[in-house]
């Protein structure tokens, strides 16, 4: 009887290598999603994400001075919603409303700002989920220790936790959209 062990090992190795290539071909980084949005809408959403990241950075540093950036975020989301398809319009409107509420808070109350930021994060993740092309270069992180909504978006890799600030700046793991 012939020894089948080398043949079985060879087949297993081939399957392993094939699964690596198949897995790589499915990643967001390998094949960017084509955008279905008008260029103006995408530009406004990029402005909103940039303002969001400024707010996130301030909260990660325990600063509550988020009103100017939250207002800029609300304005950009509102403008983007005007030229967006229905699938993205509602999440953008929710993002604009949540950002406007955040802008209206007392800037000295970082805890309230963090709670309101959770609503902004939820709405932004809804926008990015509705249009996969917007996910390129953006990361979602989640902190199990955060109160309320536990996810946030970052344009940079590496955890910079806006919910825990300097108490636990690295608390969190990368999560999906």
C-alpha positions in Angstrom: 0.0 0.0 0.0 1.3 3.4 -1.0 2.1 6.0 1.7 -0.5 8.9 1.1 0.8 11.2 3.8 3.1 13.3 1.5 0.2 13.7 -1.0 -2.2 14.8 1.8 0.3 17.3 3.1 0.9 18.7 -0.4 -2.9 19.1 -0.9 -3.3 20.8 2.4 -0.4 23.2 1.7 -1.9 24.0 -1.7 -5.3 24.8 -0.1 -3.6 27.0 2.5 -1.7 29.0 -0.2 -4.9 29.3 -2.3 -6.9 30.6 0.7 -4.2 33.3 1.3 -4.5 34.6 -2.2 -8.3 34.4 -2.2 -8.4 36.2 1.2 -6.1 38.9 -0.1 -8.2 39.5 -3.2 -11.2 40.2 -1.1 -9.7 42.9 1.0 -10.8 46.6 0.7 -7.2 47.6 0.2 -6.6 45.4 -2.8 -9.6 46.4 -4.9 -11.2 49.8 -4.1 -14.9 50.0 -4.5 -16.1 52.3 -7.3 -18.0 55.3 -6.0 -21.6 55.9 -7.0 -21.6 59.4 -5.5 -21.2 62.7 -7.3 -17.7 64.1 -6.8 -19.2 67.1 -4.9 -20.9 64.8 -2.4 -17.7 62.8 -1.9 -15.7 66.0 -1.3 -18.2 67.2 1.3 -18.2 63.9 3.0 -14.4 64.0 3.1 -14.7 67.5 4.7 -17.1 66.0 7.3 -14.7 63.2 8.1 -11.8 65.6 8.5 -13.8 67.7 10.9 -14.9 64.5 12.7 -11.3 63.4 13.1 -10.4 66.8 14.7 -13.2 66.3 17.2 -12.1 62.7 17.9 -8.5 63.9 18.5 -9.6 66.6 20.9 -11.7 64.1 22.9 -8.8 61.6 22.9 -6.7 64.4 24.5 -9.4 65.1 27.1 -10.3 68.5 25.4 -13.9 69.6 25.1 -13.2 72.4 22.7 -15.0 70.7 19.8 -17.7 73.3 18.9 -15.9 74.8 15.8 -15.1 71.4 14.3 -18.5 69.9 15.2 -20.2 72.9 13.5 -18.0 72.4 10.4 -18.9 68.7 10.5 -22.6 69.4 10.7 -22.4 72.0 7.8 -20.4 69.6 5.5 -22.8 66.7 6.2 -25.8 69.0 5.5 -24.3 70.2 2.2 -23.4 66.6 1.2 -26.9 65.4 1.9 -28.3 67.9 -0.6 -26.5 66.2 -3.6 -26.6 62.6 -2.4 -28.7 59.6 -3.4 -31.4 58.4 -1.1 -29.2 55.6 0.3 -26.8 58.1 1.8 -29.1 61.1 2.3 -30.8 60.0 5.5 -27.5 58.9 7.3 -26.0 62.2 6.3 -29.0 64.1 7.7 -28.6 62.1 10.9 -24.9 63.0 11.0 -25.6 66.7 10.5 -28.2 66.6 13.4 -25.9 64.7 15.7 -23.0 67.0 15.0 -25.1 70.1 15.6 -26.2 68.7 19.0 -22.5 68.1 19.8 -21.7 71.7 18.8 -24.4 73.0 21.1 -22.9 71.5 24.3 -20.9 73.2 27.0 -17.3 72.7 25.9 -16.1 72.2 29.5 -18.2 69.1 29.9 -16.0 66.4 28.2 -18.2 63.5 29.4 -21.3 65.0 27.7 -19.2 65.7 24.6 -18.1 62.1 24.5 -21.6 60.8 24.9 -22.8 63.1 22.1 -19.8 62.0 20.0 -21.1 58.4 20.2 -24.2 59.6 18.3 -22.1 61.3 15.7 -19.9 58.2 15.3 -23.0 56.0 14.9 -24.3 58.3 12.1 -20.9 58.5 10.4 -20.5 54.7 10.4 -24.0 54.5 8.8 -22.9 56.9 6.1 -19.7 54.9 5.4 -21.6 51.6 5.5 -24.1 52.9 3.0 -21.4 53.7 0.4 -18.5 51.2 0.6 -16.2 53.5 -1.6 -16.1 55.9 1.4 -14.5 53.3 3.6 -11.1 53.5 1.8 -8.4 54.8 4.2 -10.7 54.9 7.2 -10.7 52.6 10.2 -13.4 51.7 12.7 -12.3 50.9 16.3 -14.3 49.7 19.2 -13.7 50.0 22.9 -15.5 47.6 25.2 -14.9 49.9 28.2 -16.7 52.9 26.7 -20.1 54.0 27.9 -22.9 54.3 25.3 -21.9 53.8 21.7 -18.5 52.1 21.6 -17.2 52.6 18.0 -15.5 55.4 16.3 -13.8 56.2 13.0 -10.1 57.1 12.4 -8.2 58.1 9.3 -5.0 56.8 10.9 -4.2 53.3 12.0 -3.6 52.7 15.7 -6.0 53.2 18.5 -6.5 56.8 19.8 -9.6 56.4 22.0 -11.9 59.4 22.1 -14.2 57.8 24.7 -11.5 57.0 27.3 -9.0 59.8 26.6 -5.9 59.9 28.6 -7.3 57.3 31.1 -7.1 54.5 28.5 -5.9 56.0 25.2 -5.0 52.6 23.6 -8.2 50.8 24.7 -9.9 49.3 21.6 -9.6 47.0 18.7 -10.2 47.4 15.0 -13.8 46.6 14.1 -15.8 46.4 10.9 -18.1 49.0 9.4 
